[in-house]
Amino acid sequence: MFEETRVVNTLTEKIQDLLAKFEELKAQNDTLRTEIISVKAQSEAKDVQINRLQEELRVREMESEDIFGKIEAVLGR
């Protein structure tokens, strides 16, 4: 009888430990999920900014080519 009580107590402690670890990992998982969402949003914002800057660079390169073409035309090249 005493042995059975000890076994039950040991099992109860182990189950409580497992449940506590489960809750801890569940909270950690939620935190990581939130971080992933945040990082994805930041990545998307950076992608938008990169695309905007690439378009702006393309426009400026076209403007530069136009200016150089006009300069060459004035210089008679």
Backbone bond lengths (Angstrom), bond angles and torsions (degrees), N, CA, C in turn:
res aa  C-N    CA-C-N  psi(-1)  N-CA   C-N-CA  omega(-1)  CA-C   N-CA-C  phi
1 M - - - 1.460 - - 1.522 110.87 -
2 F 1.331 115.60 -46.35 1.456 120.08 179.79 1.526 110.85 -62.39
3 E 1.317 116.31 -38.70 1.469 121.75 178.90 1.531 110.61 -65.05
4 E 1.312 117.21 -41.63 1.459 121.47 179.05 1.529 111.03 -63.49
5 T 1.313 116.94 -39.95 1.465 121.38 178.66 1.525 110.11 -64.11
6 R 1.321 115.78 -42.09 1.461 120.29 179.72 1.531 110.15 -64.96
7 V 1.312 117.48 -41.79 1.460 121.61 178.81 1.525 110.00 -63.54
8 V 1.320 117.12 -44.49 1.467 121.16 179.07 1.525 110.06 -62.73
9 N 1.325 117.59 -43.16 1.473 120.82 178.64 1.525 111.02 -63.13
10 T 1.319 116.05 -42.21 1.466 119.76 178.63 1.521 110.60 -63.13
11 L 1.315 116.24 -45.49 1.463 119.98 178.69 1.531 111.38 -63.15
12 T 1.315 116.42 -40.22 1.464 120.72 178.55 1.527 110.50 -61.88
13 E 1.320 117.51 -43.56 1.470 121.43 178.35 1.520 110.64 -62.80
14 K 1.322 116.41 -43.51 1.465 119.89 -179.25 1.530 110.90 -65.27
15 I 1.310 116.64 -39.53 1.465 120.21 177.21 1.529 110.36 -64.51
16 Q 1.325 117.16 -42.20 1.465 120.47 177.95 1.528 110.54 -63.61
17 D 1.332 116.76 -40.08 1.466 120.38 176.70 1.524 111.04 -62.54
18 L 1.332 115.21 -43.84 1.465 119.03 178.41 1.524 111.94 -63.27
19 L 1.310 117.00 -41.95 1.464 120.12 178.52 1.525 111.65 -64.60
20 A 1.334 116.44 -40.40 1.466 120.20 177.87 1.532 110.12 -63.64
21 K 1.333 116.69 -43.60 1.471 120.71 178.71 1.526 110.24 -64.73
22 F 1.324 116.61 -39.79 1.459 121.12 177.60 1.524 110.89 -59.19
23 E 1.323 117.00 -47.34 1.463 121.28 179.78 1.531 110.70 -63.65
24 E 1.315 116.53 -39.51 1.467 120.85 178.55 1.526 110.47 -63.17
25 L 1.318 116.12 -46.19 1.466 120.05 179.52 1.526 111.92 -67.81
26 K 1.313 116.13 -34.17 1.465 120.51 177.09 1.536 110.48 -63.79
27 A 1.331 116.08 -43.20 1.470 120.43 177.84 1.525 110.37 -65.27
28 Q 1.329 116.14 -41.44 1.461 120.14 178.83 1.530 110.18 -63.67
29 N 1.308 116.90 -40.26 1.458 121.89 177.68 1.531 111.02 -61.72
30 D 1.312 117.06 -43.04 1.467 120.94 177.75 1.525 110.76 -62.29
31 T 1.322 116.20 -41.84 1.463 120.81 178.20 1.522 110.84 -61.83
32 L 1.323 115.77 -46.41 1.462 119.96 179.69 1.523 111.47 -64.88
33 R 1.312 116.71 -37.43 1.469 120.46 178.04 1.535 109.81 -62.43
34 T 1.313 116.33 -42.89 1.465 120.93 178.28 1.527 110.72 -63.68
35 E 1.324 116.41 -42.10 1.466 120.25 178.00 1.528 111.16 -62.63
36 I 1.317 116.99 -40.97 1.463 120.80 179.02 1.520 110.37 -61.47
37 I 1.316 116.58 -43.93 1.468 120.53 178.86 1.523 110.28 -60.64
38 S 1.322 116.02 -43.29 1.459 120.85 179.59 1.529 111.33 -64.05
39 V 1.332 116.44 -44.22 1.464 120.40 -179.53 1.528 110.85 -65.82
40 K 1.327 116.98 -38.54 1.463 120.04 177.24 1.526 110.63 -63.05
41 A 1.318 116.93 -41.73 1.469 120.71 178.73 1.524 110.37 -63.73
42 Q 1.323 116.46 -42.64 1.467 120.30 178.18 1.527 110.48 -63.25
43 S 1.326 116.33 -40.94 1.462 120.88 179.22 1.527 110.88 -62.82
44 E 1.312 116.22 -43.89 1.461 119.93 178.46 1.521 111.02 -62.97
45 A 1.321 117.37 -40.61 1.470 121.10 178.50 1.526 110.05 -63.78
46 K 1.316 116.68 -40.80 1.471 119.83 178.58 1.520 111.16 -67.57
47 D 1.337 117.24 -37.90 1.462 120.33 176.71 1.522 110.87 -61.01
48 V 1.319 116.54 -42.69 1.466 121.01 177.91 1.529 109.94 -62.23
49 Q 1.326 116.33 -44.43 1.462 120.56 -179.96 1.526 110.68 -64.17
50 I 1.326 117.51 -42.31 1.463 121.07 178.64 1.522 110.18 -61.65
51 N 1.314 117.42 -44.99 1.467 120.76 178.91 1.520 111.27 -61.62
52 R 1.326 116.21 -41.51 1.468 119.76 178.50 1.524 110.73 -63.74
53 L 1.328 116.59 -43.31 1.462 120.29 -179.86 1.531 111.79 -67.55
54 Q 1.339 117.31 -36.15 1.459 120.25 176.85 1.525 110.71 -65.13
55 E 1.319 116.17 -40.65 1.467 119.76 177.87 1.533 110.18 -65.61
56 E 1.313 115.95 -43.10 1.469 119.97 178.36 1.529 110.37 -61.72
57 L 1.324 117.59 -41.59 1.462 121.55 178.19 1.522 110.78 -63.11
58 R 1.329 116.66 -41.93 1.459 120.66 178.45 1.525 111.05 -60.81
59 V 1.327 116.62 -43.41 1.463 120.91 178.92 1.527 110.37 -63.89
60 R 1.310 116.79 -42.90 1.476 119.93 -179.07 1.526 111.15 -67.45
61 E 1.325 116.84 -36.37 1.463 119.18 177.00 1.520 110.65 -64.23
62 M 1.332 116.44 -39.30 1.465 120.14 177.17 1.523 109.91 -64.26
63 E 1.328 117.17 -41.76 1.467 120.88 178.36 1.521 110.38 -63.02
64 S 1.339 116.74 -41.51 1.470 120.83 179.04 1.523 110.60 -63.28
65 E 1.327 116.42 -44.46 1.466 119.81 178.72 1.522 110.40 -61.36
66 D 1.315 117.02 -38.99 1.469 121.39 178.52 1.527 110.25 -63.79
67 I 1.327 116.15 -45.16 1.475 120.41 -179.74 1.521 110.00 -64.00
68 F 1.357 117.33 -45.25 1.457 120.33 178.82 1.527 111.03 -61.87
69 G 1.328 116.44 -37.80 1.466 120.13 176.97 1.516 111.15 -62.70
70 K 1.326 117.64 -41.06 1.468 121.08 178.59 1.517 111.04 -67.26
71 I 1.326 117.22 -40.35 1.464 120.97 178.17 1.525 110.07 -62.83
72 E 1.333 116.47 -44.97 1.462 119.75 178.79 1.520 110.76 -62.92
73 A 1.335 117.04 -36.41 1.456 120.74 179.21 1.526 110.07 -66.03
74 V 1.322 117.15 -39.84 1.464 121.27 179.55 1.531 109.68 -67.87
75 L 1.303 117.00 -39.24 1.468 121.76 180.00 1.532 112.24 -77.63
76 G 1.322 116.53 -9.01 1.447 121.14 176.08 1.525 113.83 78.30
77 R 1.302 117.37 32.23 1.474 119.72 -179.70 1.494 110.89 -97.73
